[in-house]
Amino acid sequence: MSELIRGHGRRFLTGILRGIVQIVLAYTVNLPLFILAVLSIAFIPLGAGVVLVPVVFQAIRTIANQQRVWAAEWSGVRIPIPYRPEPAGVGPFGRLRWMLTDPASWRDLLWTLLNVPIALVLGVLASGLAVYGLEGVFVAPWVAQITDYGWGPFWTLDDYGVFGIVGSVVLGAALTVAAVRLGPMFLKAHALFGQSLLAPTRGALAERVRQLTETRSETVDASAAELRRIERDLHDGAQARLVALSMNIGLAEEMMKHDPETAQKLLAEAREASGTALTELRDLVRGIHPPVLAERGLDGAVRALALTLPLPVDVRIDMPGRAEAPVESAAYFAVAEMLANVVKHSAARRAWIQIEHTGDRLLMIIGDDGTGGADPADGSGMRGIERRLAAFDGTMAVTSPPGGPTVVTMELPCALSSPKISPSSETG
């Protein structure tokens, strides 16, 4: 019984606090942000809005995301995030276009305005009902002894005598008990209102399904091509050498008694072939998933990769933890492919790698001082990396004017786990 009472008590108090939070947020944050958004849009022709609009709309998104979190935690209402991914490597006008062309930005703006009266009404019902009930139970009878204070239908309490005091206590207690049940209902109504504007629209969901279907098909094709490559490498490389190794050993066994010198040469060839086959198998396994990646994570694997290149590479990595294994693998092979392009095509004297985790995204920048002119449309390697990143909702942007430098910016949505102490932040 005591646990039940404590549970109702916690629900009662949290309902009051959450209702107050919604009201305060609407009037101290939503309303000013709406005004700032309108003004910043009006200032676009003057130039100031080009910078202000992305800043203000990003602030609105931050508040909307907090509302999504509260809706899920307080009322069990899930509100998916509908925003289009931010393009990498764009300037102020690109960010402005990204914000203003995203339908979710305008729905956020509408929610910011409508939330002001709706949060007031539902917040007052969620918290005010409980406070008003407590007032009828504890405050009204005590104050009525000193003043002509009245409460609810009993105004003033002196006009109703003892019946008025008892009535206020009974009615206040009934409102208080009702608030335990009705408070969460009003909060859920507010969450459902937020869901109606902050969730993705049907068109956005259909576009998302189309995009996921396309990326899944590309991923399946890429996986099938990778399996065919592995099968071809095994058949033409290691398998052929192992067959030759078996034949040489068989011939050596037959000639051991009659021609020991030839048998010895065959065994030497077999030993050499076994070493070559082992090297090819190791290279094949390393191409599937490098052991250093599993052991040391993306940080250590990229640093080890940079040390194998025939040109100096500056490496700057800031990752306080590790990403999930599939994300690490995609990021590693994307960096490896970009560095391979640097060595093969750029004629660069120096390259650099910058990897950092900001918010919920992994940012990878690979650059070189080579001849430039890189175009993802001209090479299967870059297109393959685009498909690999797209499977994780990642993006890639290439800036490579003739004469250089070439800068490739890649982003992957991911979360980090397993915090660690990172090594030195720079390697030459």
PASE-412951 format. One record per residue (C-alpha): residue in one letter; z, x, y. Coordinates in steps of 0.001 Angstrom, whole numbers, padded with zeros to 6 digits, always signed. Layout:
N
AZXY;...
This chain:
428
M+000000+000000+000000;S+000910+002822+002405;E-002467+004474+001769;L-004220+001179+002533;I-002307+000804+005794;R-003063+004381+006801;G-006740+003857+005978;H-006930+000736+008149;G-005037+002563+010886;R-007503+005442+010890;R-010434+003031+010922;F-008834+001146+013793;L-008271+004241+015936;T-011633+005826+015176;G-013369+002565+016064;I-011692+002623+019470;L-012533+006264+020121;R-016135+005971+018939;G-016779+002928+021076;I-015420+004774+024112;V-017555+007824+023279;Q-020710+005687+023200;I-019932+004169+026587;V-019112+007511+028206;L-022223+009146+026730;A-024483+006369+027975;Y-023263+006476+031569;T-022517+010181+032044;V-025447+011642+030075;N-028144+009073+029219;L-028487+007544+032667;P-028628+010882+034560;L-031128+012272+032048;F-033360+009241+032442;I-033355+009678+036215;L-034075+013405+035882;A-036918+012707+033450;V-038592+010259+035812;L-038231+012665+038733;S-039524+015647+036752;I-042626+013669+035704;A-043208+012736+039336;F-042979+016432+040264;I-045741+017515+037861;P-048450+017445+040587;L-046205+019696+042699;G-045891+022241+039904;A-042119+022019+039461;G-042500+019310+036823;V-044467+021668+034577;V-041235+023581+033986;L-038752+020721+034420;V-040322+018171+032036;P-039955+020279+028856;V-036385+021224+029810;V-035283+017646+030523;F-037058+016163+027512;Q-035549+018860+025286;A-032115+017874+026616;I-032896+014233+025768;R-033886+015316+022255;T-030582+017143+021882;I-028658+013983+022807;A-030876+011859+020561;N-030290+014245+017654;Q-026537+013968+018213;Q-026910+010197+018108;R-028747+010564+014783;V-025853+012602+013418;W-023287+010042+014569;A-025308+007152+013168;A-025327+008804+009738;E-021676+009915+009798;W-020143+006818+011398;S-022291+004016+010010;G-024371+005437+007179;V-027609+004778+009087;R-030118+007592+008568;I-032506+008267+011427;P-035166+010863+010498;I-036316+013290+013179;P-039878+012330+014224;Y-040823+015214+016545;R-044001+017175+016133;P-043444+020909+015519;E-043478+023059+018613;P-046647+025165+018812;A-046037+028882+018801;G-047228+031241+021474;V-048034+028643+024147;G-047313+028878+027848;P-045692+026366+030231;F-048704+024038+030247;G-048856+024129+026452;R-045188+023121+026208;L-045771+020370+028769;R-048714+019031+026766;W-046690+019241+023531;M-043875+017155+025033;L-045964+014539+026786;T-048397+013947+023915;D-045642+013374+021364;P-044977+009606+021096;A-041398+010353+020066;S-040731+011776+023555;W-041508+008442+025198;R-039481+006507+022637;D-036566+008835+023355;L-036970+008132+027060;L-036954+004369+026441;W-033856+004722+024253;T-032152+006708+027027;L-032607+003783+029421;L-031880+000864+027073;N-028855+002589+025587;V-026998+002236+028878;P-026432-001573+028752;I-026448-001813+024944;A-023879+000974+024491;L-021727-000720+027121;V-021783-004110+025392;L-021375-002858+021820;G-018926-000120+022833;V-016738-002635+024647;L-016839-004936+021634;A-016017-002057+019261;S-013144-000600+021257;G-012224-003241+023831;L-011498-005912+021231;A-008887-003695+019609;V-007352-002622+022916;Y-007219-006213+024145;G-005524-007314+020930;L-002897-004583+021256;E-002342-005613+024847;G-001569-009175+023758;V+000935-007942+021164;F+002825-005247+023056;V+002031-005252+026772;A+001780-008896+027820;P+005203-010134+026540;W+007035-007138+028001;V+005340-007239+031416;A+005766-011024+031574;Q+009519-010542+031705;I+009131-008816+035095;T+006026-010273+036705;D+003795-013312+036497;Y+001425-011369+034277;G-000713-013472+031948;W-002914-012729+028975;G-005897-014430+027376;P-005661-018230+027505;F-002054-017926+028681;W-002183-017336+032408;T+000441-016914+033570;L+002793-016604+030597;D+005606-018211+032601;D+003646-021466+032698;Y+003785-021647+028891;G+007305-020401+028349;V+008197-019138+024899;F+005036-020695+023487;G+002920-018522+025764;I+004658-015308+024688;V+004489-016200+021000;G+000898-017336+021388;S-000156-014066+023026;V+001494-012063+020255;V-000106-014133+017496;L-003551-014196+019094;G-003350-010494+019997;A-002402-009629+016417;A-005324-011686+015125;L-007733-009862+017448;T-006272-006518+016388;V-006741-007303+012701;A-010251-008579+013366;A-011066-005381+015251;V-010416-003364+012079;R-013391-005126+010474;L-015552-005899+013491;G-015335-002472+015162;P-017410-000658+012503;M-019862-003577+012503;F-020502-003195+016232;L-020894+000570+015813;K-023391-000014+013020;A-025288-002457+015235;H-025524+000308+017827;A-026768+002735+015152;L-029419+000247+014046;F-030539-000134+017647;G-030896+003647+017840;Q-032812+003641+014567;S-035312+001142+015965;L-036347+003622+018698;L-035377+007082+017443;A-036830+006871+013932;P-040477+007707+013196;T-042931+004871+013684;R-045107+003597+010854;G-048044+005486+012281;A-046009+008683+012355;L-044849+008102+008791;A-048427+007495+007664;E-049532+010695+009390;R-046648+012545+007745;V-047624+011228+004320;R-051227+012293+004935;Q-050104+015754+006011;L-047802+016156+003003;T-050576+014993+000666;E-052969+017522+002180;T-050501+020414+002054;R-049490+019505-001496;S-053132+019543-002580;E-053655+022907-000886;T-050503+024281-002490;V-051599+023119-005925;D-055017+024723-005399;A-053411+027946-004205;S-051056+027985-007188;A-053957+027406-009580;A-055924+030244-007954;E-052886+032511-008219;L-052505+031680-011909;R-056194+032445-012484;R-055780+035765-010686;I-052772+036669-012842;E-054647+035664-015985;R-057680+037726-014925;D-055548+040761-014085;L-053768+040533-017420;H-057000+040070-019367;D-059048+042730-017605;G-056246+045186-016962;A-053087+045421-018997;Q-054414+043497-022013;A-057544+045662-022293;R-055467+048833-022051;L-053010+047591-024668;V-055909+046798-027033;A-057318+050292-026485;L-053838+051704-027007;S-053531+049899-030339;M-056955+051143-031477;N-056158+054751-030537;I-052879+054647-032424;G-054668+053166-035463;L-057324+055903-035380;A-054666+058550-034975;E-052865+057260-038057;E-056075+057506-040126;M-056959+061002-038880;M-053462+062468-039014;K-054012+063949-042508;H-057639+065060-042119;D-057934+066067-038437;P-054504+066583-036807;E-055975+067985-033571;T-058091+064866-032929;A-055159+062663-033884;Q-053009+064509-031354;K-055613+063945-028631;L-055761+060249-029490;L-051981+059989-029277;A-052036+061717-025893;E-054656+059217-024678;A-052509+056400-026070;R-049464+057691-024179;E-051485+057873-020956;A-052887+054381-021519;S-049390+052989-022112;G-048178+054478-018831;T-051151+053015-016963;A-050616+049587-018570;L-046924+049698-017640;T-047798+050533-014028;E-050284+047659-013860;L-047719+045240-015294;R-045152+046380-012725;D-047676+045927-009911;L-048522+042481-011247;V-044864+041441-011388;R-044286+042877-007929;G-047178+040761-006635;I-045578+037623-008072;H-042061+038232-006745;P-040969+041706-005641;P-037618+042752-007182;V-036471+044101-003814;L-036874+040617-002353;A-034538+039132-004947;E-032037+041970-004605;R-031973+042638-000858;G-033473+039494+000652;L-036194+039203+003269;D-034548+041747+005572;G-034459+044570+003014;A-037823+043682+001465;V-039672+043774+004788;R-038024+047072+005751;A-038994+048563+002389;L-042547+047270+002834;A-042798+048798+006321;L-041837+052223+004961;T-044810+052200+002563;L-047448+051777+005304;P-049488+054759+006506;L-048612+054120+010172;P-045286+053820+012034;V-043864+050300+012124;D-041025+049157+014384;V-038893+046591+012571;R-036433+044322+014340;I-034725+041722+012161;D-031883+039402+013128;M-030960+037206+010163;P-027239+036480+009675;G-027874+035078+006207;R-030514+034410+003553;A-033023+031601+003293;E-033845+029764+000089;A-035852+031777-002436;P-039179+029861-001989;V-038960+030245+001798;E-038127+033946+001502;S-041078+034452-000825;A-043492+032625+001492;A-042232+034589+004510;Y-042427+037932+002694;F-045978+037468+001455;A-047061+036197+004871;V-045709+039373+006487;A-047216+041510+003702;E-050667+039952+004191;M-050519+040473+007947;L-049517+044126+007519;A-052308+044617+004974;N-054763+043300+007578;V-053345+045750+010118;V-053982+048686+007775;K-057440+047534+006648;H-059065+046160+009785;S-057211+046943+013021;A-057556+050753+013355;A-054079+050565+014865;R-051878+053568+015551;R-048665+051578+015583;A-047398+048147+014507;W-044250+046115+014978;I-042400+043345+013183;Q-039845+040989+014707;I-038036+038459+012518;E-035227+036247+013744;H-033610+032943+012903;T-033196+030615+015866;G-031772+027137+015472;D-033320+025851+012270;R-036505+027948+012307;L-037465+031384+011035;L-039636+033169+013591;M-041853+036080+012461;I-043981+038094+014891;I-046310+040854+013653;G-048280+042872+016165;D-050385+046029+016410;D-052147+048098+019066;G-055496+048031+017271;T-058959+046877+018256;G-058191+043132+018172;G-060722+040430+017426;A-058816+038953+014477;D-059836+035376+013677;P-058157+033277+010945;A-061449+031449+010369;D-063202+034680+009348;G-060842+035770+006581;S-059562+034151+003423;G-056304+036094+003700;M-055159+034416+006909;R-056317+031001+005709;G-054289+031543+002545;I-051224+032381+004620;E-051764+029239+006703;R-051837+027166+003505;R-048743+028920+002162;L-046809+028257+005388;A-048090+024683+005680;A-046464+023882+002338;F-043125+024424+004115;D-044182+022749+007398;G-044716+026207+008864;T-047198+027210+011554;M-049194+030315+012445;A-050734+031306+015775;V-052985+034348+016295;T-053586+036052+019638;S-056155+038839+019289;P-058444+039467+022252;P-061202+042103+021870;G-059626+045491+022417;G-056220+044269+021302;P-053383+043958+020941;T-053143+041531+018037;V-050035+039345+017787;V-049491+036909+014921;T-046630+034441+015349;M-045438+032495+012318;E-042649+029925+012081;L-040943+028372+009078;P-038343+025595+009224;C-035373+026742+007167;A-031606+026996+007028;L-029675+030140+006224;S-026835+030571+003781;S-024797+033429+002341;P-023803+035082+005645;K-023897+038836+005511;I-023465+041852+007724;S-026989+042822+008701;P-028105+046455+008660;S-029262+048379+011655;S-031445+046229+013867;E-034220+048799+014286;T-036211+050989+011944;G-039075+053264+012916;
